[in-house]
Amino acid sequence: MDIEGYEIEIWRQDDGSWVAEIPAVSGCYALMATREQAPEELKDVFRMICEENREKGIPNPPVT
């Protein structure tokens, strides 16, 4: 499954780190040191969650 089509939110925390999140996918977020790293790491997190869902027979949330 591809991350494309999902809404991604990116914001900076008070400590200067960056968070990228897909709100439609529970637990799908990445916390990284730079704004560029956060969405790249998010892709890996998304793939892991999708694989886990597939193994459990759980459908992924639809693209919004």
C-alpha positions as a Python dict, from the first residue, in 0.01 Angstrom:
ca = {
    (1, 'M'): (0, 0, 0),
    (2, 'D'): (120, 349, -81),
    (3, 'I'): (114, 657, 141),
    (4, 'E'): (-3, 864, -156),
    (5, 'G'): (-352, 1006, -114),
    (6, 'Y'): (-348, 1010, 266),
    (7, 'E'): (-353, 1345, 443),
    (8, 'I'): (-20, 1406, 615),
    (9, 'E'): (22, 1659, 893),
    (10, 'I'): (367, 1793, 982),
    (11, 'W'): (448, 2015, 1275),
    (12, 'R'): (738, 2124, 1493),
    (13, 'Q'): (737, 2047, 1862),
    (14, 'D'): (853, 2283, 2134),
    (15, 'D'): (1183, 2095, 2164),
    (16, 'G'): (1257, 2156, 1793),
    (17, 'S'): (1187, 1803, 1671),
    (18, 'W'): (943, 1740, 1386),
    (19, 'V'): (638, 1515, 1376),
    (20, 'A'): (477, 1376, 1062),
    (21, 'E'): (145, 1196, 1104),
    (22, 'I'): (-130, 1033, 901),
    (23, 'P'): (-437, 1107, 1117),
    (24, 'A'): (-651, 846, 938),
    (25, 'V'): (-415, 563, 1038),
    (26, 'S'): (-401, 499, 1411),
    (27, 'G'): (-46, 512, 1547),
    (28, 'C'): (105, 626, 1217),
    (29, 'Y'): (348, 900, 1307),
    (30, 'A'): (720, 971, 1296),
    (31, 'L'): (927, 1193, 1523),
    (32, 'M'): (1257, 1310, 1375),
    (33, 'A'): (1517, 1583, 1413),
    (34, 'T'): (1446, 1758, 1082),
    (35, 'R'): (1141, 1845, 876),
    (36, 'E'): (1283, 1648, 583),
    (37, 'Q'): (1342, 1331, 785),
    (38, 'A'): (995, 1313, 941),
    (39, 'P'): (789, 1239, 625),
    (40, 'E'): (1055, 997, 498),
    (41, 'E'): (1039, 800, 823),
    (42, 'L'): (660, 820, 811),
    (43, 'K'): (664, 620, 486),
    (44, 'D'): (843, 334, 664),
    (45, 'V'): (606, 347, 961),
    (46, 'F'): (308, 343, 724),
    (47, 'R'): (443, 36, 540),
    (48, 'M'): (498, -149, 869),
    (49, 'I'): (146, -72, 988),
    (50, 'C'): (-4, -182, 655),
    (51, 'E'): (192, -508, 665),
    (52, 'E'): (81, -575, 1022),
    (53, 'N'): (-281, -501, 929),
    (54, 'R'): (-256, -736, 630),
    (55, 'E'): (-119, -1016, 848),
    (56, 'K'): (-405, -966, 1096),
    (57, 'G'): (-669, -938, 823),
    (58, 'I'): (-750, -579, 921),
    (59, 'P'): (-835, -341, 635),
    (60, 'N'): (-646, -15, 616),
    (61, 'P'): (-846, 307, 644),
    (62, 'P'): (-960, 437, 306),
    (63, 'V'): (-777, 726, 144),
    (64, 'T'): (-962, 1048, 214),
}
